[in-house]
Amino acid sequence: MPDVSKPEAVQKFNLAIKKVAMEKEPAPTTPRTSAELSDYKKEMLLPAAKDLIASSGVSYSEIERQTGGDKEKILKWAVEVYGDYNKQTNKNYKSEN
């Protein structure tokens, strides 16, 4: 089970995204040709991404099994969980007001 609750995991992932956006990274060894995140920045996001996925009820071993440890798949999955959480939060907020 996750070490943090869903709202905590969302906040942690959000902070990790902001940190990555502000981070100056080492000069690339090869020229980048797209807006894709560098491996350095992906590594920065992975712990928060895994916690966010786990906060939705998926075990860490299941995350590894389903993604094969692929950083891209883990980050994509985390972004989906993040988006779903924000949609639900907005929906709940609108129904209360």
Jmol script that loads the backbone (N, CA, C; Angstrom):
load data "model"
ATOM      1  N   MET A   1       0.838  -1.193   0.000  1.00  0.00           N
ATOM      2  CA  MET A   1       0.000   0.000   0.000  1.00  0.00           C
ATOM      3  C   MET A   1       0.877   1.249   0.000  1.00  0.00           C
ATOM      4  N   PRO A   2       0.300   2.373  -0.414  1.00  0.00           N
ATOM      5  CA  PRO A   2       1.097   3.591  -0.506  1.00  0.00           C
ATOM      6  C   PRO A   2       1.498   4.118   0.866  1.00  0.00           C
ATOM      7  N   ASP A   3       2.595   4.851   0.881  1.00  0.00           N
ATOM      8  CA  ASP A   3       3.069   5.470   2.110  1.00  0.00           C
ATOM      9  C   ASP A   3       2.354   6.786   2.377  1.00  0.00           C
ATOM     10  N   VAL A   4       1.690   7.326   1.368  1.00  0.00           N
ATOM     11  CA  VAL A   4       1.014   8.614   1.490  1.00  0.00           C
ATOM     12  C   VAL A   4      -0.407   8.509   0.960  1.00  0.00           C
ATOM     13  N   SER A   5      -1.281   9.416   1.423  1.00  0.00           N
ATOM     14  CA  SER A   5      -2.662   9.431   0.942  1.00  0.00           C
ATOM     15  C   SER A   5      -2.718  10.013  -0.469  1.00  0.00           C
ATOM     16  N   LYS A   6      -3.868   9.871  -1.099  1.00  0.00           N
ATOM     17  CA  LYS A   6      -4.042  10.376  -2.469  1.00  0.00           C
ATOM     18  C   LYS A   6      -3.768  11.880  -2.548  1.00  0.00           C
ATOM     19  N   PRO A   7      -4.400  12.715  -1.694  1.00  0.00           N
ATOM     20  CA  PRO A   7      -4.104  14.150  -1.794  1.00  0.00           C
ATOM     21  C   PRO A   7      -2.622  14.467  -1.555  1.00  0.00           C
ATOM     22  N   GLU A   8      -1.996  13.776  -0.628  1.00  0.00           N
ATOM     23  CA  GLU A   8      -0.564  13.990  -0.379  1.00  0.00           C
ATOM     24  C   GLU A   8       0.263  13.589  -1.593  1.00  0.00           C
ATOM     25  N   ALA A   9      -0.096  12.483  -2.214  1.00  0.00           N
ATOM     26  CA  ALA A   9       0.632  12.003  -3.388  1.00  0.00           C
ATOM     27  C   ALA A   9       0.470  12.967  -4.558  1.00  0.00           C
ATOM     28  N   VAL A  10      -0.727  13.512  -4.724  1.00  0.00           N
ATOM     29  CA  VAL A  10      -0.964  14.488  -5.789  1.00  0.00           C
ATOM     30  C   VAL A  10      -0.117  15.737  -5.534  1.00  0.00           C
ATOM     31  N   GLN A  11      -0.101  16.193  -4.296  1.00  0.00           N
ATOM     32  CA  GLN A  11       0.696  17.369  -3.950  1.00  0.00           C
ATOM     33  C   GLN A  11       2.185  17.106  -4.182  1.00  0.00           C
ATOM     34  N   LYS A  12       2.647  15.931  -3.787  1.00  0.00           N
ATOM     35  CA  LYS A  12       4.052  15.566  -3.976  1.00  0.00           C
ATOM     36  C   LYS A  12       4.408  15.531  -5.470  1.00  0.00           C
ATOM     37  N   PHE A  13       3.525  14.964  -6.295  1.00  0.00           N
ATOM     38  CA  PHE A  13       3.762  14.901  -7.742  1.00  0.00           C
ATOM     39  C   PHE A  13       3.757  16.309  -8.337  1.00  0.00           C
ATOM     40  N   ASN A  14       2.823  17.135  -7.899  1.00  0.00           N
ATOM     41  CA  ASN A  14       2.747  18.511  -8.376  1.00  0.00           C
ATOM     42  C   ASN A  14       4.036  19.270  -8.042  1.00  0.00           C
ATOM     43  N   LEU A  15       4.537  19.106  -6.831  1.00  0.00           N
ATOM     44  CA  LEU A  15       5.791  19.756  -6.441  1.00  0.00           C
ATOM     45  C   LEU A  15       6.967  19.231  -7.257  1.00  0.00           C
ATOM     46  N   ALA A  16       6.972  17.935  -7.543  1.00  0.00           N
ATOM     47  CA  ALA A  16       8.043  17.351  -8.354  1.00  0.00           C
ATOM     48  C   ALA A  16       8.024  17.928  -9.768  1.00  0.00           C
ATOM     49  N   ILE A  17       6.831  18.114 -10.327  1.00  0.00           N
ATOM     50  CA  ILE A  17       6.709  18.712 -11.660  1.00  0.00           C
ATOM     51  C   ILE A  17       7.284  20.128 -11.646  1.00  0.00           C
ATOM     52  N   LYS A  18       6.934  20.898 -10.622  1.00  0.00           N
ATOM     53  CA  LYS A  18       7.441  22.268 -10.523  1.00  0.00           C
ATOM     54  C   LYS A  18       8.960  22.280 -10.368  1.00  0.00           C
ATOM     55  N   LYS A  19       9.481  21.369  -9.566  1.00  0.00           N
ATOM     56  CA  LYS A  19      10.930  21.296  -9.362  1.00  0.00           C
ATOM     57  C   LYS A  19      11.639  20.960 -10.674  1.00  0.00           C
ATOM     58  N   VAL A  20      11.089  20.010 -11.412  1.00  0.00           N
ATOM     59  CA  VAL A  20      11.673  19.621 -12.700  1.00  0.00           C
ATOM     60  C   VAL A  20      11.654  20.807 -13.666  1.00  0.00           C
ATOM     61  N   ALA A  21      10.567  21.564 -13.657  1.00  0.00           N
ATOM     62  CA  ALA A  21      10.456  22.711 -14.561  1.00  0.00           C
ATOM     63  C   ALA A  21      11.502  23.781 -14.253  1.00  0.00           C
ATOM     64  N   MET A  22      11.874  23.908 -12.994  1.00  0.00           N
ATOM     65  CA  MET A  22      12.834  24.933 -12.582  1.00  0.00           C
ATOM     66  C   MET A  22      14.280  24.449 -12.607  1.00  0.00           C
ATOM     67  N   GLU A  23      14.472  23.157 -12.663  1.00  0.00           N
ATOM     68  CA  GLU A  23      15.800  22.552 -12.547  1.00  0.00           C
ATOM     69  C   GLU A  23      16.666  22.815 -13.772  1.00  0.00           C
ATOM     70  N   LYS A  24      17.866  23.260 -13.501  1.00  0.00           N
ATOM     71  CA  LYS A  24      18.880  23.351 -14.559  1.00  0.00           C
ATOM     72  C   LYS A  24      19.571  22.004 -14.587  1.00  0.00           C
ATOM     73  N   GLU A  25      19.661  21.423 -15.738  1.00  0.00           N
ATOM     74  CA  GLU A  25      20.270  20.102 -15.820  1.00  0.00           C
ATOM     75  C   GLU A  25      21.629  20.174 -16.495  1.00  0.00           C
ATOM     76  N   PRO A  26      22.415  19.143 -16.307  1.00  0.00           N
ATOM     77  CA  PRO A  26      23.719  19.116 -16.967  1.00  0.00           C
ATOM     78  C   PRO A  26      23.557  19.214 -18.484  1.00  0.00           C
ATOM     79  N   ALA A  27      24.557  19.735 -19.132  1.00  0.00           N
ATOM     80  CA  ALA A  27      24.522  19.843 -20.591  1.00  0.00           C
ATOM     81  C   ALA A  27      24.327  18.463 -21.199  1.00  0.00           C
ATOM     82  N   PRO A  28      23.434  18.349 -22.175  1.00  0.00           N
ATOM     83  CA  PRO A  28      23.188  17.034 -22.783  1.00  0.00           C
ATOM     84  C   PRO A  28      24.415  16.537 -23.547  1.00  0.00           C
ATOM     85  N   THR A  29      24.592  15.233 -23.525  1.00  0.00           N
ATOM     86  CA  THR A  29      25.714  14.642 -24.257  1.00  0.00           C
ATOM     87  C   THR A  29      25.413  14.564 -25.750  1.00  0.00           C
ATOM     88  N   THR A  30      24.129  14.528 -26.074  1.00  0.00           N
ATOM     89  CA  THR A  30      23.717  14.558 -27.480  1.00  0.00           C
ATOM     90  C   THR A  30      22.655  15.642 -27.631  1.00  0.00           C
ATOM     91  N   PRO A  31      22.592  16.277 -28.770  1.00  0.00           N
ATOM     92  CA  PRO A  31      21.584  17.329 -28.970  1.00  0.00           C
ATOM     93  C   PRO A  31      20.165  16.766 -28.842  1.00  0.00           C
ATOM     94  N   ARG A  32      19.306  17.525 -28.177  1.00  0.00           N
ATOM     95  CA  ARG A  32      17.912  17.103 -28.049  1.00  0.00           C
ATOM     96  C   ARG A  32      17.122  17.649 -29.228  1.00  0.00           C
ATOM     97  N   THR A  33      16.250  16.819 -29.751  1.00  0.00           N
ATOM     98  CA  THR A  33      15.480  17.220 -30.928  1.00  0.00           C
ATOM     99  C   THR A  33      13.994  17.361 -30.642  1.00  0.00           C
ATOM    100  N   SER A  34      13.601  17.185 -29.368  1.00  0.00           N
ATOM    101  CA  SER A  34      12.188  17.310 -29.024  1.00  0.00           C
ATOM    102  C   SER A  34      12.053  17.893 -27.625  1.00  0.00           C
ATOM    103  N   ALA A  35      10.814  18.100 -27.218  1.00  0.00           N
ATOM    104  CA  ALA A  35      10.535  18.645 -25.897  1.00  0.00           C
ATOM    105  C   ALA A  35      10.490  17.547 -24.836  1.00  0.00           C
ATOM    106  N   GLU A  36      10.848  16.342 -25.207  1.00  0.00           N
ATOM    107  CA  GLU A  36      10.825  15.216 -24.274  1.00  0.00           C
ATOM    108  C   GLU A  36      11.740  15.490 -23.085  1.00  0.00           C
ATOM    109  N   LEU A  37      11.313  15.030 -21.907  1.00  0.00           N
ATOM    110  CA  LEU A  37      12.132  15.188 -20.710  1.00  0.00           C
ATOM    111  C   LEU A  37      13.416  14.386 -20.828  1.00  0.00           C
ATOM    112  N   SER A  38      14.467  14.922 -20.274  1.00  0.00           N
ATOM    113  CA  SER A  38      15.737  14.195 -20.232  1.00  0.00           C
ATOM    114  C   SER A  38      15.629  13.064 -19.211  1.00  0.00           C
ATOM    115  N   ASP A  39      16.513  12.093 -19.298  1.00  0.00           N
ATOM    116  CA  ASP A  39      16.539  11.008 -18.313  1.00  0.00           C
ATOM    117  C   ASP A  39      16.750  11.564 -16.911  1.00  0.00           C
ATOM    118  N   TYR A  40      17.551  12.600 -16.800  1.00  0.00           N
ATOM    119  CA  TYR A  40      17.820  13.250 -15.515  1.00  0.00           C
ATOM    120  C   TYR A  40      16.514  13.732 -14.873  1.00  0.00           C
ATOM    121  N   LYS A  41      15.677  14.398 -15.652  1.00  0.00           N
ATOM    122  CA  LYS A  41      14.412  14.918 -15.125  1.00  0.00           C
ATOM    123  C   LYS A  41      13.393  13.804 -14.895  1.00  0.00           C
ATOM    124  N   LYS A  42      13.410  12.792 -15.731  1.00  0.00           N
ATOM    125  CA  LYS A  42      12.519  11.647 -15.512  1.00  0.00           C
ATOM    126  C   LYS A  42      12.839  10.992 -14.174  1.00  0.00           C
ATOM    127  N   GLU A  43      14.122  10.845 -13.882  1.00  0.00           N
ATOM    128  CA  GLU A  43      14.547  10.252 -12.607  1.00  0.00           C
ATOM    129  C   GLU A  43      14.060  11.085 -11.429  1.00  0.00           C
ATOM    130  N   MET A  44      14.035  12.391 -11.596  1.00  0.00           N
ATOM    131  CA  MET A  44      13.552  13.274 -10.531  1.00  0.00           C
ATOM    132  C   MET A  44      12.065  13.052 -10.260  1.00  0.00           C
ATOM    133  N   LEU A  45      11.305  12.764 -11.296  1.00  0.00           N
ATOM    134  CA  LEU A  45       9.855  12.592 -11.165  1.00  0.00           C
ATOM    135  C   LEU A  45       9.429  11.195 -10.710  1.00  0.00           C
ATOM    136  N   LEU A  46      10.254  10.195 -10.966  1.00  0.00           N
ATOM    137  CA  LEU A  46       9.837   8.804 -10.737  1.00  0.00           C
ATOM    138  C   LEU A  46       9.348   8.496  -9.327  1.00  0.00           C
ATOM    139  N   PRO A  47      10.040   8.888  -8.253  1.00  0.00           N
ATOM    140  CA  PRO A  47       9.531   8.534  -6.919  1.00  0.00           C
ATOM    141  C   PRO A  47       8.126   9.076  -6.662  1.00  0.00           C
ATOM    142  N   ALA A  48       7.894  10.348  -7.003  1.00  0.00           N
ATOM    143  CA  ALA A  48       6.571  10.941  -6.801  1.00  0.00           C
ATOM    144  C   ALA A  48       5.537  10.289  -7.717  1.00  0.00           C
ATOM    145  N   ALA A  49       5.949   9.934  -8.931  1.00  0.00           N
ATOM    146  CA  ALA A  49       5.034   9.282  -9.869  1.00  0.00           C
ATOM    147  C   ALA A  49       4.589   7.921  -9.337  1.00  0.00           C
ATOM    148  N   LYS A  50       5.533   7.147  -8.830  1.00  0.00           N
ATOM    149  CA  LYS A  50       5.192   5.827  -8.284  1.00  0.00           C
ATOM    150  C   LYS A  50       4.289   5.959  -7.064  1.00  0.00           C
ATOM    151  N   ASP A  51       4.573   6.932  -6.190  1.00  0.00           N
ATOM    152  CA  ASP A  51       3.718   7.146  -5.022  1.00  0.00           C
ATOM    153  C   ASP A  51       2.311   7.539  -5.445  1.00  0.00           C
ATOM    154  N   LEU A  52       2.201   8.364  -6.466  1.00  0.00           N
ATOM    155  CA  LEU A  52       0.885   8.789  -6.940  1.00  0.00           C
ATOM    156  C   LEU A  52       0.095   7.602  -7.479  1.00  0.00           C
ATOM    157  N   ILE A  53       0.732   6.781  -8.279  1.00  0.00           N
ATOM    158  CA  ILE A  53       0.054   5.591  -8.811  1.00  0.00           C
ATOM    159  C   ILE A  53      -0.360   4.673  -7.662  1.00  0.00           C
ATOM    160  N   ALA A  54       0.547   4.472  -6.712  1.00  0.00           N
ATOM    161  CA  ALA A  54       0.255   3.600  -5.571  1.00  0.00           C
ATOM    162  C   ALA A  54      -0.894   4.145  -4.727  1.00  0.00           C
ATOM    163  N   SER A  55      -1.033   5.468  -4.670  1.00  0.00           N
ATOM    164  CA  SER A  55      -2.116   6.059  -3.877  1.00  0.00           C
ATOM    165  C   SER A  55      -3.489   5.731  -4.454  1.00  0.00           C
ATOM    166  N   SER A  56      -3.516   5.253  -5.701  1.00  0.00           N
ATOM    167  CA  SER A  56      -4.788   4.870  -6.316  1.00  0.00           C
ATOM    168  C   SER A  56      -5.120   3.403  -6.056  1.00  0.00           C
ATOM    169  N   GLY A  57      -4.298   2.743  -5.226  1.00  0.00           N
ATOM    170  CA  GLY A  57      -4.585   1.373  -4.831  1.00  0.00           C
ATOM    171  C   GLY A  57      -3.769   0.314  -5.538  1.00  0.00           C
ATOM    172  N   VAL A  58      -2.815   0.718  -6.344  1.00  0.00           N
ATOM    173  CA  VAL A  58      -1.965  -0.221  -7.077  1.00  0.00           C
ATOM    174  C   VAL A  58      -0.684  -0.432  -6.274  1.00  0.00           C
ATOM    175  N   SER A  59      -0.283  -1.673  -6.096  1.00  0.00           N
ATOM    176  CA  SER A  59       0.943  -1.942  -5.338  1.00  0.00           C
ATOM    177  C   SER A  59       2.170  -1.570  -6.164  1.00  0.00           C
ATOM    178  N   TYR A  60       3.268  -1.323  -5.472  1.00  0.00           N
ATOM    179  CA  TYR A  60       4.514  -0.988  -6.163  1.00  0.00           C
ATOM    180  C   TYR A  60       4.973  -2.150  -7.045  1.00  0.00           C
ATOM    181  N   SER A  61       4.750  -3.369  -6.589  1.00  0.00           N
ATOM    182  CA  SER A  61       5.147  -4.517  -7.408  1.00  0.00           C
ATOM    183  C   SER A  61       4.284  -4.610  -8.668  1.00  0.00           C
ATOM    184  N   GLU A  62       3.018  -4.222  -8.561  1.00  0.00           N
ATOM    185  CA  GLU A  62       2.135  -4.216  -9.735  1.00  0.00           C
ATOM    186  C   GLU A  62       2.555  -3.121 -10.719  1.00  0.00           C
ATOM    187  N   ILE A  63       2.988  -1.989 -10.196  1.00  0.00           N
ATOM    188  CA  ILE A  63       3.488  -0.916 -11.067  1.00  0.00           C
ATOM    189  C   ILE A  63       4.662  -1.445 -11.884  1.00  0.00           C
ATOM    190  N   GLU A  64       5.590  -2.115 -11.218  1.00  0.00           N
ATOM    191  CA  GLU A  64       6.762  -2.671 -11.904  1.00  0.00           C
ATOM    192  C   GLU A  64       6.352  -3.740 -12.915  1.00  0.00           C
ATOM    193  N   ARG A  65       5.395  -4.587 -12.517  1.00  0.00           N
ATOM    194  CA  ARG A  65       4.959  -5.661 -13.404  1.00  0.00           C
ATOM    195  C   ARG A  65       4.313  -5.094 -14.664  1.00  0.00           C
ATOM    196  N   GLN A  66       3.436  -4.117 -14.494  1.00  0.00           N
ATOM    197  CA  GLN A  66       2.700  -3.576 -15.643  1.00  0.00           C
ATOM    198  C   GLN A  66       3.553  -2.696 -16.554  1.00  0.00           C
ATOM    199  N   THR A  67       4.591  -2.092 -15.999  1.00  0.00           N
ATOM    200  CA  THR A  67       5.401  -1.170 -16.805  1.00  0.00           C
ATOM    201  C   THR A  67       6.761  -1.735 -17.173  1.00  0.00           C
ATOM    202  N   GLY A  68       7.151  -2.819 -16.539  1.00  0.00           N
ATOM    203  CA  GLY A  68       8.493  -3.354 -16.766  1.00  0.00           C
ATOM    204  C   GLY A  68       9.569  -2.379 -16.324  1.00  0.00           C
ATOM    205  N   GLY A  69       9.206  -1.443 -15.442  1.00  0.00           N
ATOM    206  CA  GLY A  69      10.154  -0.440 -14.973  1.00  0.00           C
ATOM    207  C   GLY A  69      10.427   0.668 -15.981  1.00  0.00           C
ATOM    208  N   ASP A  70       9.679   0.691 -17.079  1.00  0.00           N
ATOM    209  CA  ASP A  70       9.866   1.699 -18.126  1.00  0.00           C
ATOM    210  C   ASP A  70       9.451   3.082 -17.597  1.00  0.00           C
ATOM    211  N   LYS A  71      10.385   4.004 -17.576  1.00  0.00           N
ATOM    212  CA  LYS A  71      10.136   5.347 -17.042  1.00  0.00           C
ATOM    213  C   LYS A  71       8.994   6.045 -17.766  1.00  0.00           C
ATOM    214  N   GLU A  72       8.981   5.937 -19.086  1.00  0.00           N
ATOM    215  CA  GLU A  72       7.933   6.591 -19.885  1.00  0.00           C
ATOM    216  C   GLU A  72       6.546   6.090 -19.489  1.00  0.00           C
ATOM    217  N   LYS A  73       6.413   4.773 -19.348  1.00  0.00           N
ATOM    218  CA  LYS A  73       5.116   4.184 -18.995  1.00  0.00           C
ATOM    219  C   LYS A  73       4.688   4.598 -17.596  1.00  0.00           C
ATOM    220  N   ILE A  74       5.638   4.624 -16.662  1.00  0.00           N
ATOM    221  CA  ILE A  74       5.326   5.025 -15.288  1.00  0.00           C
ATOM    222  C   ILE A  74       4.866   6.482 -15.262  1.00  0.00           C
ATOM    223  N   LEU A  75       5.600   7.351 -15.937  1.00  0.00           N
ATOM    224  CA  LEU A  75       5.242   8.771 -15.945  1.00  0.00           C
ATOM    225  C   LEU A  75       3.910   9.013 -16.647  1.00  0.00           C
ATOM    226  N   LYS A  76       3.660   8.308 -17.739  1.00  0.00           N
ATOM    227  CA  LYS A  76       2.379   8.448 -18.440  1.00  0.00           C
ATOM    228  C   LYS A  76       1.230   8.018 -17.528  1.00  0.00           C
ATOM    229  N   TRP A  77       1.405   6.899 -16.843  1.00  0.00           N
ATOM    230  CA  TRP A  77       0.387   6.394 -15.926  1.00  0.00           C
ATOM    231  C   TRP A  77       0.146   7.413 -14.807  1.00  0.00           C
ATOM    232  N   ALA A  78       1.206   7.968 -14.258  1.00  0.00           N
ATOM    233  CA  ALA A  78       1.074   8.954 -13.182  1.00  0.00           C
ATOM    234  C   ALA A  78       0.330  10.195 -13.664  1.00  0.00           C
ATOM    235  N   VAL A  79       0.611  10.642 -14.862  1.00  0.00           N
ATOM    236  CA  VAL A  79      -0.081  11.812 -15.414  1.00  0.00           C
ATOM    237  C   VAL A  79      -1.571  11.508 -15.575  1.00  0.00           C
ATOM    238  N   GLU A  80      -1.914  10.287 -15.963  1.00  0.00           N
ATOM    239  CA  GLU A  80      -3.326   9.895 -16.074  1.00  0.00           C
ATOM    240  C   GLU A  80      -4.001   9.928 -14.703  1.00  0.00           C
ATOM    241  N   VAL A  81      -3.346   9.381 -13.683  1.00  0.00           N
ATOM    242  CA  VAL A  81      -3.900   9.393 -12.323  1.00  0.00           C
ATOM    243  C   VAL A  81      -4.059  10.836 -11.844  1.00  0.00           C
ATOM    244  N   TYR A  82      -3.054  11.649 -12.106  1.00  0.00           N
ATOM    245  CA  TYR A  82      -3.054  13.063 -11.724  1.00  0.00           C
ATOM    246  C   TYR A  82      -4.229  13.791 -12.385  1.00  0.00           C
ATOM    247  N   GLY A  83      -4.413  13.573 -13.675  1.00  0.00           N
ATOM    248  CA  GLY A  83      -5.516  14.199 -14.400  1.00  0.00           C
ATOM    249  C   GLY A  83      -6.873  13.743 -13.892  1.00  0.00           C
ATOM    250  N   ASP A  84      -7.012  12.438 -13.651  1.00  0.00           N
ATOM    251  CA  ASP A  84      -8.275  11.901 -13.132  1.00  0.00           C
ATOM    252  C   ASP A  84      -8.600  12.493 -11.768  1.00  0.00           C
ATOM    253  N   TYR A  85      -7.589  12.601 -10.912  1.00  0.00           N
ATOM    254  CA  TYR A  85      -7.794  13.162  -9.575  1.00  0.00           C
ATOM    255  C   TYR A  85      -8.251  14.620  -9.684  1.00  0.00           C
ATOM    256  N   ASN A  86      -7.594  15.388 -10.535  1.00  0.00           N
ATOM    257  CA  ASN A  86      -7.961  16.799 -10.690  1.00  0.00           C
ATOM    258  C   ASN A  86      -9.357  16.955 -11.271  1.00  0.00           C
ATOM    259  N   LYS A  87      -9.730  16.105 -12.222  1.00  0.00           N
ATOM    260  CA  LYS A  87     -11.088  16.149 -12.782  1.00  0.00           C
ATOM    261  C   LYS A  87     -12.119  15.867 -11.697  1.00  0.00           C
ATOM    262  N   GLN A  88     -11.856  14.844 -10.885  1.00  0.00           N
ATOM    263  CA  GLN A  88     -12.790  14.481  -9.819  1.00  0.00           C
ATOM    264  C   GLN A  88     -12.887  15.591  -8.777  1.00  0.00           C
ATOM    265  N   THR A  89     -11.758  16.179  -8.436  1.00  0.00           N
ATOM    266  CA  THR A  89     -11.747  17.276  -7.469  1.00  0.00           C
ATOM    267  C   THR A  89     -12.552  18.457  -7.994  1.00  0.00           C
ATOM    268  N   ASN A  90     -12.359  18.810  -9.254  1.00  0.00           N
ATOM    269  CA  ASN A  90     -13.115  19.914  -9.859  1.00  0.00           C
ATOM    270  C   ASN A  90     -14.600  19.601  -9.919  1.00  0.00           C
ATOM    271  N   LYS A  91     -14.931  18.356 -10.251  1.00  0.00           N
ATOM    272  CA  LYS A  91     -16.330  17.932 -10.317  1.00  0.00           C
ATOM    273  C   LYS A  91     -16.975  18.048  -8.935  1.00  0.00           C
ATOM    274  N   ASN A  92     -16.271  17.583  -7.902  1.00  0.00           N
ATOM    275  CA  ASN A  92     -16.785  17.669  -6.535  1.00  0.00           C
ATOM    276  C   ASN A  92     -16.955  19.121  -6.105  1.00  0.00           C
ATOM    277  N   TYR A  93     -16.000  19.966  -6.467  1.00  0.00           N
ATOM    278  CA  TYR A  93     -16.062  21.380  -6.112  1.00  0.00           C
ATOM    279  C   TYR A  93     -17.282  22.035  -6.755  1.00  0.00           C
ATOM    280  N   LYS A  94     -17.515  21.749  -8.032  1.00  0.00           N
ATOM    281  CA  LYS A  94     -18.650  22.339  -8.748  1.00  0.00           C
ATOM    282  C   LYS A  94     -19.976  21.866  -8.169  1.00  0.00           C
ATOM    283  N   SER A  95     -20.043  20.599  -7.749  1.00  0.00           N
ATOM    284  CA  SER A  95     -21.298  20.081  -7.200  1.00  0.00           C
ATOM    285  C   SER A  95     -21.594  20.663  -5.817  1.00  0.00           C
ATOM    286  N   GLU A  96     -20.551  21.114  -5.116  1.00  0.00           N
ATOM    287  CA  GLU A  96     -20.744  21.726  -3.798  1.00  0.00           C
ATOM    288  C   GLU A  96     -21.171  23.183  -3.914  1.00  0.00           C
ATOM    289  N   ASN A  97     -20.891  23.801  -5.031  1.00  0.00           N
ATOM    290  CA  ASN A  97     -21.187  25.240  -5.194  1.00  0.00           C
ATOM    291  C   ASN A  97     -22.315  25.486  -6.134  1.00  0.00           C
TER     292      ASN A  97
END
end "model"
wireframe off; spacefill off
backbone 0.3
color backbone group
